[in-house]
């Protein structure tokens, strides 16, 4: 899946700009924990008409290539 995302970005027109961000969570016993900042526990799910479903205060990290995704996961 990660490779597919970056393959599609590489094959896109040069006039299109992409920003890729990664966030990672763990859901265990109905508690949501931010895996990029483990001090953030018990996050809440929110929904807004224009924004959709999201988690407030969830850490997002900008990624520029496939390698960075896997490094972040480590």
PDB file of N, H, CA, C and O in Angstrom:
ATOM      1  N   UNK A   1       0.816  -1.179   0.000  1.00  0.00           N
ATOM      2  CA  UNK A   1       0.000   0.000   0.000  1.00  0.00           C
ATOM      3  C   UNK A   1       0.870   1.255   0.000  1.00  0.00           C
ATOM      4  O   UNK A   1       0.607   2.201  -0.744  1.00  0.00           O
ATOM      5  N   UNK A   2       1.896   1.258   0.831  1.00  0.00           N
ATOM      6  H   UNK A   2       2.110   0.491   1.435  1.00  0.00           H
ATOM      7  CA  UNK A   2       2.786   2.419   0.893  1.00  0.00           C
ATOM      8  C   UNK A   2       3.490   2.609  -0.450  1.00  0.00           C
ATOM      9  O   UNK A   2       3.578   3.726  -0.959  1.00  0.00           O
ATOM     10  N   UNK A   3       3.979   1.538  -1.005  1.00  0.00           N
ATOM     11  H   UNK A   3       3.908   0.630  -0.592  1.00  0.00           H
ATOM     12  CA  UNK A   3       4.661   1.618  -2.303  1.00  0.00           C
ATOM     13  C   UNK A   3       3.713   2.141  -3.374  1.00  0.00           C
ATOM     14  O   UNK A   3       4.114   2.948  -4.212  1.00  0.00           O
ATOM     15  N   UNK A   4       2.462   1.693  -3.355  1.00  0.00           N
ATOM     16  H   UNK A   4       2.137   1.037  -2.674  1.00  0.00           H
ATOM     17  CA  UNK A   4       1.469   2.137  -4.336  1.00  0.00           C
ATOM     18  C   UNK A   4       1.231   3.641  -4.247  1.00  0.00           C
ATOM     19  O   UNK A   4       1.136   4.316  -5.272  1.00  0.00           O
ATOM     20  N   UNK A   5       1.136   4.158  -3.048  1.00  0.00           N
ATOM     21  H   UNK A   5       1.214   3.610  -2.215  1.00  0.00           H
ATOM     22  CA  UNK A   5       0.921   5.596  -2.869  1.00  0.00           C
ATOM     23  C   UNK A   5       2.059   6.382  -3.513  1.00  0.00           C
ATOM     24  O   UNK A   5       1.808   7.311  -4.280  1.00  0.00           O
ATOM     25  N   UNK A   6       3.290   6.028  -3.214  1.00  0.00           N
ATOM     26  H   UNK A   6       3.494   5.274  -2.590  1.00  0.00           H
ATOM     27  CA  UNK A   6       4.427   6.785  -3.738  1.00  0.00           C
ATOM     28  C   UNK A   6       4.659   6.520  -5.230  1.00  0.00           C
ATOM     29  O   UNK A   6       5.162   7.394  -5.936  1.00  0.00           O
ATOM     30  N   UNK A   7       4.307   5.346  -5.712  1.00  0.00           N
ATOM     31  H   UNK A   7       3.898   4.636  -5.139  1.00  0.00           H
ATOM     32  CA  UNK A   7       4.390   5.077  -7.151  1.00  0.00           C
ATOM     33  C   UNK A   7       3.415   5.973  -7.905  1.00  0.00           C
ATOM     34  O   UNK A   7       3.756   6.530  -8.949  1.00  0.00           O
ATOM     35  N   UNK A   8       2.213   6.109  -7.379  1.00  0.00           N
ATOM     36  H   UNK A   8       1.937   5.656  -6.531  1.00  0.00           H
ATOM     37  CA  UNK A   8       1.213   6.982  -8.021  1.00  0.00           C
ATOM     38  C   UNK A   8       1.647   8.439  -7.978  1.00  0.00           C
ATOM     39  O   UNK A   8       1.443   9.172  -8.946  1.00  0.00           O
ATOM     40  N   UNK A   9       2.237   8.863  -6.883  1.00  0.00           N
ATOM     41  H   UNK A   9       2.403   8.267  -6.097  1.00  0.00           H
ATOM     42  CA  UNK A   9       2.719  10.243  -6.782  1.00  0.00           C
ATOM     43  C   UNK A   9       3.818  10.488  -7.815  1.00  0.00           C
ATOM     44  O   UNK A   9       3.815  11.514  -8.495  1.00  0.00           O
ATOM     45  N   UNK A  10       4.753   9.553  -7.931  1.00  0.00           N
ATOM     46  H   UNK A  10       4.755   8.719  -7.379  1.00  0.00           H
ATOM     47  CA  UNK A  10       5.860   9.698  -8.886  1.00  0.00           C
ATOM     48  C   UNK A  10       5.370   9.728 -10.331  1.00  0.00           C
ATOM     49  O   UNK A  10       5.982  10.387 -11.172  1.00  0.00           O
ATOM     50  N   UNK A  11       4.290   9.034 -10.630  1.00  0.00           N
ATOM     51  H   UNK A  11       3.793   8.499  -9.946  1.00  0.00           H
ATOM     52  CA  UNK A  11       3.798   8.990 -12.007  1.00  0.00           C
ATOM     53  C   UNK A  11       2.778  10.094 -12.308  1.00  0.00           C
ATOM     54  O   UNK A  11       2.286  10.184 -13.433  1.00  0.00           O
ATOM     55  N   UNK A  12       2.461  10.922 -11.332  1.00  0.00           N
ATOM     56  H   UNK A  12       2.861  10.849 -10.418  1.00  0.00           H
ATOM     57  CA  UNK A  12       1.504  12.002 -11.538  1.00  0.00           C
ATOM     58  C   UNK A  12       2.136  13.144 -12.331  1.00  0.00           C
ATOM     59  O   UNK A  12       3.355  13.223 -12.479  1.00  0.00           O
ATOM     60  N   UNK A  13       1.290  14.007 -12.825  1.00  0.00           N
ATOM     61  H   UNK A  13       0.299  13.942 -12.705  1.00  0.00           H
ATOM     62  CA  UNK A  13       1.768  15.167 -13.576  1.00  0.00           C
ATOM     63  C   UNK A  13       2.615  16.055 -12.672  1.00  0.00           C
ATOM     64  O   UNK A  13       2.372  16.155 -11.469  1.00  0.00           O
ATOM     65  N   UNK A  14       3.614  16.698 -13.275  1.00  0.00           N
ATOM     66  H   UNK A  14       3.811  16.617 -14.252  1.00  0.00           H
ATOM     67  CA  UNK A  14       4.521  17.574 -12.520  1.00  0.00           C
ATOM     68  C   UNK A  14       3.802  18.793 -11.950  1.00  0.00           C
ATOM     69  O   UNK A  14       4.306  19.428 -11.023  1.00  0.00           O
ATOM     70  N   UNK A  15       2.643  19.125 -12.487  1.00  0.00           N
ATOM     71  H   UNK A  15       2.234  18.609 -13.240  1.00  0.00           H
ATOM     72  CA  UNK A  15       1.906  20.307 -12.023  1.00  0.00           C
ATOM     73  C   UNK A  15       1.113  20.039 -10.741  1.00  0.00           C
ATOM     74  O   UNK A  15       0.538  20.960 -10.162  1.00  0.00           O
ATOM     75  N   UNK A  16       1.083  18.792 -10.304  1.00  0.00           N
ATOM     76  H   UNK A  16       1.551  18.043 -10.774  1.00  0.00           H
ATOM     77  CA  UNK A  16       0.350  18.429  -9.091  1.00  0.00           C
ATOM     78  C   UNK A  16       1.322  18.331  -7.928  1.00  0.00           C
ATOM     79  O   UNK A  16       2.377  17.706  -8.039  1.00  0.00           O
ATOM     80  N   UNK A  17       0.967  18.944  -6.826  1.00  0.00           N
ATOM     81  H   UNK A  17       0.110  19.452  -6.736  1.00  0.00           H
ATOM     82  CA  UNK A  17       1.799  18.900  -5.627  1.00  0.00           C
ATOM     83  C   UNK A  17       1.109  18.035  -4.572  1.00  0.00           C
ATOM     84  O   UNK A  17      -0.101  18.137  -4.368  1.00  0.00           O
ATOM     85  N   UNK A  18       1.878  17.195  -3.917  1.00  0.00           N
ATOM     86  H   UNK A  18       2.860  17.112  -4.083  1.00  0.00           H
ATOM     87  CA  UNK A  18       1.348  16.293  -2.900  1.00  0.00           C
ATOM     88  C   UNK A  18       1.975  16.600  -1.548  1.00  0.00           C
ATOM     89  O   UNK A  18       3.141  16.985  -1.464  1.00  0.00           O
ATOM     90  N   UNK A  19       1.194  16.425  -0.498  1.00  0.00           N
ATOM     91  H   UNK A  19       0.247  16.111  -0.566  1.00  0.00           H
ATOM     92  CA  UNK A  19       1.698  16.454   0.873  1.00  0.00           C
ATOM     93  C   UNK A  19       1.223  15.158   1.519  1.00  0.00           C
ATOM     94  O   UNK A  19       0.026  14.873   1.558  1.00  0.00           O
ATOM     95  N   UNK A  20       2.174  14.379   2.024  1.00  0.00           N
ATOM     96  H   UNK A  20       3.147  14.611   1.992  1.00  0.00           H
ATOM     97  CA  UNK A  20       1.836  13.096   2.636  1.00  0.00           C
ATOM     98  C   UNK A  20       2.163  13.184   4.118  1.00  0.00           C
ATOM     99  O   UNK A  20       3.279  13.534   4.502  1.00  0.00           O
ATOM    100  N   UNK A  21       1.180  12.863   4.941  1.00  0.00           N
ATOM    101  H   UNK A  21       0.273  12.579   4.629  1.00  0.00           H
ATOM    102  CA  UNK A  21       1.370  12.848   6.389  1.00  0.00           C
ATOM    103  C   UNK A  21       0.976  11.478   6.921  1.00  0.00           C
ATOM    104  O   UNK A  21       0.104  10.803   6.373  1.00  0.00           O
ATOM    105  N   UNK A  22       1.639  11.084   8.001  1.00  0.00           N
ATOM    106  H   UNK A  22       2.347  11.632   8.447  1.00  0.00           H
ATOM    107  CA  UNK A  22       1.369   9.799   8.622  1.00  0.00           C
ATOM    108  C   UNK A  22       0.991  10.035  10.076  1.00  0.00           C
ATOM    109  O   UNK A  22       1.574  10.879  10.756  1.00  0.00           O
ATOM    110  N   UNK A  23       0.019   9.284  10.534  1.00  0.00           N
ATOM    111  H   UNK A  23      -0.455   8.598   9.982  1.00  0.00           H
ATOM    112  CA  UNK A  23      -0.290   9.228  11.965  1.00  0.00           C
ATOM    113  C   UNK A  23      -0.547   7.761  12.286  1.00  0.00           C
ATOM    114  O   UNK A  23      -0.967   6.991  11.423  1.00  0.00           O
ATOM    115  N   UNK A  24      -0.294   7.391  13.512  1.00  0.00           N
ATOM    116  H   UNK A  24       0.047   8.016  14.213  1.00  0.00           H
ATOM    117  CA  UNK A  24      -0.470   5.993  13.914  1.00  0.00           C
ATOM    118  C   UNK A  24      -1.126   5.945  15.275  1.00  0.00           C
ATOM    119  O   UNK A  24      -0.735   6.659  16.199  1.00  0.00           O
ATOM    120  N   UNK A  25      -2.129   5.092  15.386  1.00  0.00           N
ATOM    121  H   UNK A  25      -2.447   4.512  14.636  1.00  0.00           H
ATOM    122  CA  UNK A  25      -2.829   4.955  16.656  1.00  0.00           C
ATOM    123  C   UNK A  25      -2.940   3.486  17.041  1.00  0.00           C
ATOM    124  O   UNK A  25      -2.803   2.586  16.212  1.00  0.00           O
ATOM    125  N   UNK A  26      -3.188   3.281  18.307  1.00  0.00           N
ATOM    126  H   UNK A  26      -3.299   4.012  18.981  1.00  0.00           H
ATOM    127  CA  UNK A  26      -3.491   1.957  18.825  1.00  0.00           C
ATOM    128  C   UNK A  26      -4.850   2.063  19.517  1.00  0.00           C
ATOM    129  O   UNK A  26      -5.085   2.974  20.310  1.00  0.00           O
ATOM    130  N   UNK A  27      -5.729   1.130  19.209  1.00  0.00           N
ATOM    131  H   UNK A  27      -5.538   0.389  18.565  1.00  0.00           H
ATOM    132  CA  UNK A  27      -7.010   1.058  19.905  1.00  0.00           C
ATOM    133  C   UNK A  27      -6.994  -0.232  20.704  1.00  0.00           C
ATOM    134  O   UNK A  27      -6.922  -1.328  20.148  1.00  0.00           O
ATOM    135  N   UNK A  28      -7.063  -0.078  22.011  1.00  0.00           N
ATOM    136  H   UNK A  28      -7.121   0.812  22.462  1.00  0.00           H
ATOM    137  CA  UNK A  28      -7.004  -1.231  22.905  1.00  0.00           C
ATOM    138  C   UNK A  28      -7.964  -0.986  24.057  1.00  0.00           C
ATOM    139  O   UNK A  28      -7.892   0.034  24.742  1.00  0.00           O
ATOM    140  N   UNK A  29      -8.845  -1.921  24.253  1.00  0.00           N
ATOM    141  H   UNK A  29      -8.904  -2.749  23.696  1.00  0.00           H
ATOM    142  CA  UNK A  29      -9.841  -1.825  25.325  1.00  0.00           C
ATOM    143  C   UNK A  29     -10.572  -0.474  25.279  1.00  0.00           C
ATOM    144  O   UNK A  29     -10.771   0.184  26.300  1.00  0.00           O
ATOM    145  N   UNK A  30     -10.966  -0.087  24.053  1.00  0.00           N
ATOM    146  H   UNK A  30     -10.805  -0.622  23.224  1.00  0.00           H
ATOM    147  CA  UNK A  30     -11.741   1.128  23.793  1.00  0.00           C
ATOM    148  C   UNK A  30     -10.996   2.418  24.117  1.00  0.00           C
ATOM    149  O   UNK A  30     -11.618   3.473  24.239  1.00  0.00           O
ATOM    150  N   UNK A  31      -9.695   2.350  24.256  1.00  0.00           N
ATOM    151  H   UNK A  31      -9.190   1.493  24.157  1.00  0.00           H
ATOM    152  CA  UNK A  31      -8.851   3.527  24.472  1.00  0.00           C
ATOM    153  C   UNK A  31      -8.005   3.731  23.224  1.00  0.00           C
ATOM    154  O   UNK A  31      -7.477   2.775  22.656  1.00  0.00           O
ATOM    155  N   UNK A  32      -7.881   4.990  22.800  1.00  0.00           N
ATOM    156  H   UNK A  32      -8.309   5.767  23.262  1.00  0.00           H
ATOM    157  CA  UNK A  32      -7.088   5.327  21.610  1.00  0.00           C
ATOM    158  C   UNK A  32      -5.818   6.023  22.068  1.00  0.00           C
ATOM    159  O   UNK A  32      -5.857   7.010  22.803  1.00  0.00           O
ATOM    160  N   UNK A  33      -4.681   5.479  21.612  1.00  0.00           N
ATOM    161  H   UNK A  33      -4.650   4.678  21.015  1.00  0.00           H
ATOM    162  CA  UNK A  33      -3.371   6.015  22.006  1.00  0.00           C
ATOM    163  C   UNK A  33      -2.598   6.426  20.755  1.00  0.00           C
ATOM    164  O   UNK A  33      -2.570   5.695  19.765  1.00  0.00           O
ATOM    165  N   UNK A  34      -1.978   7.588  20.807  1.00  0.00           N
ATOM    166  H   UNK A  34      -2.000   8.182  21.611  1.00  0.00           H
ATOM    167  CA  UNK A  34      -1.143   8.110  19.724  1.00  0.00           C
ATOM    168  C   UNK A  34       0.201   7.390  19.781  1.00  0.00           C
ATOM    169  O   UNK A  34       0.905   7.494  20.786  1.00  0.00           O
ATOM    170  N   UNK A  35       0.571   6.669  18.737  1.00  0.00           N
ATOM    171  H   UNK A  35       0.000   6.585  17.920  1.00  0.00           H
ATOM    172  CA  UNK A  35       1.823   5.912  18.746  1.00  0.00           C
ATOM    173  C   UNK A  35       3.040   6.764  18.363  1.00  0.00           C
ATOM    174  O   UNK A  35       4.178   6.338  18.561  1.00  0.00           O
ATOM    175  N   UNK A  36       2.809   7.960  17.820  1.00  0.00           N
ATOM    176  H   UNK A  36       1.885   8.306  17.659  1.00  0.00           H
ATOM    177  CA  UNK A  36       3.932   8.851  17.529  1.00  0.00           C
ATOM    178  C   UNK A  36       4.264   9.748  18.712  1.00  0.00           C
ATOM    179  O   UNK A  36       5.354  10.316  18.776  1.00  0.00           O
ATOM    180  N   UNK A  37       3.341   9.876  19.638  1.00  0.00           N
ATOM    181  H   UNK A  37       2.455   9.414  19.586  1.00  0.00           H
ATOM    182  CA  UNK A  37       3.575  10.603  20.892  1.00  0.00           C
ATOM    183  C   UNK A  37       2.810   9.849  21.981  1.00  0.00           C
ATOM    184  O   UNK A  37       1.641  10.130  22.244  1.00  0.00           O
ATOM    185  N   UNK A  38       3.482   8.900  22.599  1.00  0.00           N
ATOM    186  H   UNK A  38       4.432   8.671  22.385  1.00  0.00           H
ATOM    187  CA  UNK A  38       2.814   7.988  23.533  1.00  0.00           C
ATOM    188  C   UNK A  38       2.336   8.668  24.814  1.00  0.00           C
ATOM    189  O   UNK A  38       1.678   8.030  25.636  1.00  0.00           O
ATOM    190  N   UNK A  39       2.653   9.942  24.998  1.00  0.00           N
ATOM    191  H   UNK A  39       3.188  10.460  24.331  1.00  0.00           H
ATOM    192  CA  UNK A  39       2.094  10.665  26.153  1.00  0.00           C
ATOM    193  C   UNK A  39       0.636  11.036  25.914  1.00  0.00           C
ATOM    194  O   UNK A  39      -0.081  11.395  26.848  1.00  0.00           O
ATOM    195  N   UNK A  40       0.201  10.950  24.665  1.00  0.00           N
ATOM    196  H   UNK A  40       0.783  10.658  23.906  1.00  0.00           H
ATOM    197  CA  UNK A  40      -1.192  11.266  24.322  1.00  0.00           C
ATOM    198  C   UNK A  40      -2.013   9.978  24.366  1.00  0.00           C
ATOM    199  O   UNK A  40      -1.935   9.142  23.467  1.00  0.00           O
ATOM    200  N   UNK A  41      -2.789   9.842  25.418  1.00  0.00           N
ATOM    201  H   UNK A  41      -2.852  10.521  26.148  1.00  0.00           H
ATOM    202  CA  UNK A  41      -3.616   8.643  25.594  1.00  0.00           C
ATOM    203  C   UNK A  41      -5.077   9.032  25.697  1.00  0.00           C
ATOM    204  O   UNK A  41      -5.412  10.181  25.987  1.00  0.00           O
ATOM    205  N   UNK A  42      -5.926   8.076  25.461  1.00  0.00           N
ATOM    206  H   UNK A  42      -5.654   7.143  25.226  1.00  0.00           H
ATOM    207  CA  UNK A  42      -7.371   8.258  25.560  1.00  0.00           C
ATOM    208  C   UNK A  42      -7.872   9.383  24.649  1.00  0.00           C
ATOM    209  O   UNK A  42      -8.669  10.222  25.069  1.00  0.00           O
ATOM    210  N   UNK A  43      -7.392   9.392  23.389  1.00  0.00           N
ATOM    211  H   UNK A  43      -6.745   8.711  23.048  1.00  0.00           H
ATOM    212  CA  UNK A  43      -7.843  10.383  22.417  1.00  0.00           C
ATOM    213  C   UNK A  43      -9.314  10.148  22.080  1.00  0.00           C
ATOM    214  O   UNK A  43      -9.815   9.030  22.197  1.00  0.00           O
ATOM    215  N   UNK A  44      -9.987  11.190  21.669  1.00  0.00           N
ATOM    216  H   UNK A  44      -9.580  12.099  21.573  1.00  0.00           H
ATOM    217  CA  UNK A  44     -11.409  11.122  21.350  1.00  0.00           C
ATOM    218  C   UNK A  44     -11.631  11.262  19.845  1.00  0.00           C
ATOM    219  O   UNK A  44     -10.923  12.008  19.168  1.00  0.00           O
ATOM    220  N   UNK A  45     -12.613  10.542  19.338  1.00  0.00           N
ATOM    221  H   UNK A  45     -13.188   9.936  19.888  1.00  0.00           H
ATOM    222  CA  UNK A  45     -12.999  10.632  17.934  1.00  0.00           C
ATOM    223  C   UNK A  45     -14.052  11.733  17.806  1.00  0.00           C
ATOM    224  O   UNK A  45     -15.005  11.795  18.584  1.00  0.00           O
ATOM    225  N   UNK A  46     -13.861  12.600  16.809  1.00  0.00           N
ATOM    226  H   UNK A  46     -13.088  12.550  16.178  1.00  0.00           H
ATOM    227  CA  UNK A  46     -14.793  13.703  16.556  1.00  0.00           C
ATOM    228  C   UNK A  46     -15.287  13.609  15.113  1.00  0.00           C
ATOM    229  O   UNK A  46     -14.662  12.967  14.268  1.00  0.00           O
ATOM    230  N   UNK A  47     -16.415  14.258  14.850  1.00  0.00           N
ATOM    231  H   UNK A  47     -16.923  14.780  15.536  1.00  0.00           H
ATOM    232  CA  UNK A  47     -16.934  14.321  13.487  1.00  0.00           C
ATOM    233  C   UNK A  47     -17.529  15.699  13.255  1.00  0.00           C
ATOM    234  O   UNK A  47     -18.330  16.185  14.052  1.00  0.00           O
ATOM    235  N   UNK A  48     -17.122  16.330  12.141  1.00  0.00           N
ATOM    236  H   UNK A  48     -16.471  15.935  11.494  1.00  0.00           H
ATOM    237  CA  UNK A  48     -17.652  17.622  11.740  1.00  0.00           C
ATOM    238  C   UNK A  48     -18.061  17.528  10.279  1.00  0.00           C
ATOM    239  O   UNK A  48     -17.448  16.799   9.499  1.00  0.00           O
ATOM    240  N   UNK A  49     -19.077  18.252   9.924  1.00  0.00           N
ATOM    241  H   UNK A  49     -19.574  18.844  10.558  1.00  0.00           H
ATOM    242  CA  UNK A  49     -19.614  18.186   8.568  1.00  0.00           C
ATOM    243  C   UNK A  49     -18.555  18.460   7.498  1.00  0.00           C
ATOM    244  O   UNK A  49     -18.431  17.683   6.551  1.00  0.00           O
ATOM    245  N   UNK A  50     -17.805  19.526   7.625  1.00  0.00           N
ATOM    246  H   UNK A  50     -17.905  20.157   8.394  1.00  0.00           H
ATOM    247  CA  UNK A  50     -16.809  19.889   6.619  1.00  0.00           C
ATOM    248  C   UNK A  50     -15.495  19.146   6.740  1.00  0.00           C
ATOM    249  O   UNK A  50     -14.765  19.019   5.757  1.00  0.00           O
ATOM    250  N   UNK A  51     -15.184  18.659   7.918  1.00  0.00           N
ATOM    251  H   UNK A  51     -15.777  18.762   8.717  1.00  0.00           H
ATOM    252  CA  UNK A  51     -13.887  18.032   8.180  1.00  0.00           C
ATOM    253  C   UNK A  51     -13.950  16.510   8.154  1.00  0.00           C
ATOM    254  O   UNK A  51     -12.943  15.853   7.887  1.00  0.00           O
ATOM    255  N   UNK A  52     -15.102  15.952   8.424  1.00  0.00           N
ATOM    256  H   UNK A  52     -15.920  16.486   8.640  1.00  0.00           H
ATOM    257  CA  UNK A  52     -15.241  14.499   8.476  1.00  0.00           C
ATOM    258  C   UNK A  52     -14.873  13.965   9.848  1.00  0.00           C
ATOM    259  O   UNK A  52     -14.937  14.685  10.844  1.00  0.00           O
ATOM    260  N   UNK A  53     -14.489  12.703   9.892  1.00  0.00           N
ATOM    261  H   UNK A  53     -14.437  12.118   9.083  1.00  0.00           H
ATOM    262  CA  UNK A  53     -14.112  12.045  11.142  1.00  0.00           C
ATOM    263  C   UNK A  53     -12.626  12.278  11.390  1.00  0.00           C
ATOM    264  O   UNK A  53     -11.807  12.125  10.484  1.00  0.00           O
ATOM    265  N   UNK A  54     -12.282  12.651  12.626  1.00  0.00           N
ATOM    266  H   UNK A  54     -12.947  12.775  13.362  1.00  0.00           H
ATOM    267  CA  UNK A  54     -10.881  12.906  12.957  1.00  0.00           C
ATOM    268  C   UNK A  54     -10.667  12.745  14.458  1.00  0.00           C
ATOM    269  O   UNK A  54     -11.621  12.632  15.228  1.00  0.00           O
ATOM    270  N   UNK A  55      -9.408  12.736  14.856  1.00  0.00           N
ATOM    271  H   UNK A  55      -8.633  12.828  14.231  1.00  0.00           H
ATOM    272  CA  UNK A  55      -9.034  12.701  16.269  1.00  0.00           C
ATOM    273  C   UNK A  55      -8.260  13.981  16.578  1.00  0.00           C
ATOM    274  O   UNK A  55      -7.207  14.239  15.995  1.00  0.00           O
ATOM    275  N   UNK A  56      -8.788  14.765  17.487  1.00  0.00           N
ATOM    276  H   UNK A  56      -9.643  14.555  17.960  1.00  0.00           H
ATOM    277  CA  UNK A  56      -8.122  16.010  17.873  1.00  0.00           C
ATOM    278  C   UNK A  56      -6.805  15.680  18.571  1.00  0.00           C
ATOM    279  O   UNK A  56      -6.708  14.705  19.317  1.00  0.00           O
ATOM    280  N   UNK A  57      -5.810  16.498  18.317  1.00  0.00           N
ATOM    281  H   UNK A  57      -5.888  17.289  17.710  1.00  0.00           H
ATOM    282  CA  UNK A  57      -4.503  16.398  18.977  1.00  0.00           C
ATOM    283  C   UNK A  57      -3.705  15.156  18.573  1.00  0.00           C
ATOM    284  O   UNK A  57      -2.760  14.788  19.271  1.00  0.00           O
ATOM    285  N   UNK A  58      -4.059  14.512  17.475  1.00  0.00           N
ATOM    286  H   UNK A  58      -4.826  14.811  16.909  1.00  0.00           H
ATOM    287  CA  UNK A  58      -3.306  13.362  16.983  1.00  0.00           C
ATOM    288  C   UNK A  58      -2.050  13.864  16.269  1.00  0.00           C
ATOM    289  O   UNK A  58      -2.131  14.771  15.441  1.00  0.00           O
ATOM    290  N   UNK A  59      -0.923  13.296  16.575  1.00  0.00           N
ATOM    291  H   UNK A  59      -0.858  12.559  17.248  1.00  0.00           H
ATOM    292  CA  UNK A  59       0.346  13.695  15.967  1.00  0.00           C
ATOM    293  C   UNK A  59       0.378  13.251  14.505  1.00  0.00           C
ATOM    294  O   UNK A  59       0.059  12.107  14.182  1.00  0.00           O
ATOM    295  N   UNK A  60       0.769  14.177  13.631  1.00  0.00           N
ATOM    296  H   UNK A  60       1.028  15.107  13.894  1.00  0.00           H
ATOM    297  CA  UNK A  60       0.937  13.874  12.205  1.00  0.00           C
ATOM    298  C   UNK A  60       2.361  14.239  11.815  1.00  0.00           C
ATOM    299  O   UNK A  60       2.881  15.282  12.211  1.00  0.00           O
ATOM    300  N   UNK A  61       2.982  13.368  11.036  1.00  0.00           N
ATOM    301  H   UNK A  61       2.560  12.520  10.714  1.00  0.00           H
ATOM    302  CA  UNK A  61       4.364  13.595  10.607  1.00  0.00           C
ATOM    303  C   UNK A  61       4.398  13.625   9.083  1.00  0.00           C
ATOM    304  O   UNK A  61       3.868  12.728   8.427  1.00  0.00           O
ATOM    305  N   UNK A  62       5.030  14.670   8.515  1.00  0.00           N
ATOM    306  H   UNK A  62       5.461  15.399   9.047  1.00  0.00           H
ATOM    307  CA  UNK A  62       5.180  14.744   7.066  1.00  0.00           C
ATOM    308  C   UNK A  62       6.187  13.694   6.606  1.00  0.00           C
ATOM    309  O   UNK A  62       7.211  13.469   7.252  1.00  0.00           O
ATOM    310  N   UNK A  63       5.879  13.064   5.487  1.00  0.00           N
ATOM    311  H   UNK A  63       5.048  13.247   4.962  1.00  0.00           H
ATOM    312  CA  UNK A  63       6.700  11.984   4.928  1.00  0.00           C
ATOM    313  C   UNK A  63       7.010  12.324   3.476  1.00  0.00           C
ATOM    314  O   UNK A  63       6.141  12.808   2.751  1.00  0.00           O
ATOM    315  N   UNK A  64       8.246  12.072   3.049  1.00  0.00           N
ATOM    316  H   UNK A  64       8.952  11.678   3.638  1.00  0.00           H
ATOM    317  CA  UNK A  64       8.608  12.392   1.670  1.00  0.00           C
ATOM    318  C   UNK A  64       8.847  11.162   0.795  1.00  0.00           C
ATOM    319  O   UNK A  64       8.872  11.269  -0.431  1.00  0.00           O
ATOM    320  N   UNK A  65       9.022  10.000   1.416  1.00  0.00           N
ATOM    321  H   UNK A  65       9.002   9.913   2.412  1.00  0.00           H
ATOM    322  CA  UNK A  65       9.220   8.794   0.606  1.00  0.00           C
ATOM    323  C   UNK A  65       8.841   7.542   1.394  1.00  0.00           C
ATOM    324  O   UNK A  65       8.567   7.594   2.593  1.00  0.00           O
ATOM    325  N   UNK A  66       8.834   6.443   0.697  1.00  0.00           N
ATOM    326  H   UNK A  66       9.057   6.401  -0.277  1.00  0.00           H
ATOM    327  CA  UNK A  66       8.443   5.148   1.262  1.00  0.00           C
ATOM    328  C   UNK A  66       9.320   4.748   2.456  1.00  0.00           C
ATOM    329  O   UNK A  66       8.820   4.228   3.453  1.00  0.00           O
ATOM    330  N   UNK A  67      10.607   4.992   2.346  1.00  0.00           N
ATOM    331  H   UNK A  67      11.013   5.414   1.536  1.00  0.00           H
ATOM    332  CA  UNK A  67      11.545   4.644   3.410  1.00  0.00           C
ATOM    333  C   UNK A  67      11.188   5.341   4.721  1.00  0.00           C
ATOM    334  O   UNK A  67      11.274   4.736   5.789  1.00  0.00           O
ATOM    335  N   UNK A  68      10.793   6.599   4.643  1.00  0.00           N
ATOM    336  H   UNK A  68      10.724   7.090   3.775  1.00  0.00           H
ATOM    337  CA  UNK A  68      10.441   7.352   5.847  1.00  0.00           C
ATOM    338  C   UNK A  68       9.219   6.766   6.543  1.00  0.00           C
ATOM    339  O   UNK A  68       9.133   6.799   7.771  1.00  0.00           O
ATOM    340  N   UNK A  69       8.281   6.235   5.782  1.00  0.00           N
ATOM    341  H   UNK A  69       8.350   6.209   4.784  1.00  0.00           H
ATOM    342  CA  UNK A  69       7.103   5.613   6.390  1.00  0.00           C
ATOM    343  C   UNK A  69       7.535   4.432   7.255  1.00  0.00           C
ATOM    344  O   UNK A  69       7.121   4.311   8.409  1.00  0.00           O
ATOM    345  N   UNK A  70       8.362   3.570   6.692  1.00  0.00           N
ATOM    346  H   UNK A  70       8.698   3.668   5.755  1.00  0.00           H
ATOM    347  CA  UNK A  70       8.792   2.377   7.428  1.00  0.00           C
ATOM    348  C   UNK A  70       9.711   2.738   8.601  1.00  0.00           C
ATOM    349  O   UNK A  70       9.690   2.070   9.635  1.00  0.00           O
ATOM    350  N   UNK A  71      10.507   3.782   8.442  1.00  0.00           N
ATOM    351  H   UNK A  71      10.525   4.324   7.602  1.00  0.00           H
ATOM    352  CA  UNK A  71      11.356   4.241   9.539  1.00  0.00           C
ATOM    353  C   UNK A  71      10.489   4.770  10.682  1.00  0.00           C
ATOM    354  O   UNK A  71      10.793   4.526  11.849  1.00  0.00           O
ATOM    355  N   UNK A  72       9.444   5.472  10.369  1.00  0.00           N
ATOM    356  H   UNK A  72       9.197   5.671   9.421  1.00  0.00           H
ATOM    357  CA  UNK A  72       8.521   5.994  11.380  1.00  0.00           C
ATOM    358  C   UNK A  72       7.822   4.851  12.100  1.00  0.00           C
ATOM    359  O   UNK A  72       7.599   4.917  13.309  1.00  0.00           O
ATOM    360  N   UNK A  73       7.479   3.817  11.367  1.00  0.00           N
ATOM    361  H   UNK A  73       7.660   3.764  10.385  1.00  0.00           H
ATOM    362  CA  UNK A  73       6.804   2.672  11.974  1.00  0.00           C
ATOM    363  C   UNK A  73       7.716   1.945  12.972  1.00  0.00           C
ATOM    364  O   UNK A  73       7.241   1.400  13.968  1.00  0.00           O
ATOM    365  N   UNK A  74       9.024   1.942  12.699  1.00  0.00           N
ATOM    366  H   UNK A  74       9.410   2.385  11.890  1.00  0.00           H
ATOM    367  CA  UNK A  74       9.973   1.292  13.615  1.00  0.00           C
ATOM    368  C   UNK A  74       9.953   1.979  14.947  1.00  0.00           C
ATOM    369  O   UNK A  74      10.681   1.582  15.857  1.00  0.00           O
TER     370      UNK A  74
END
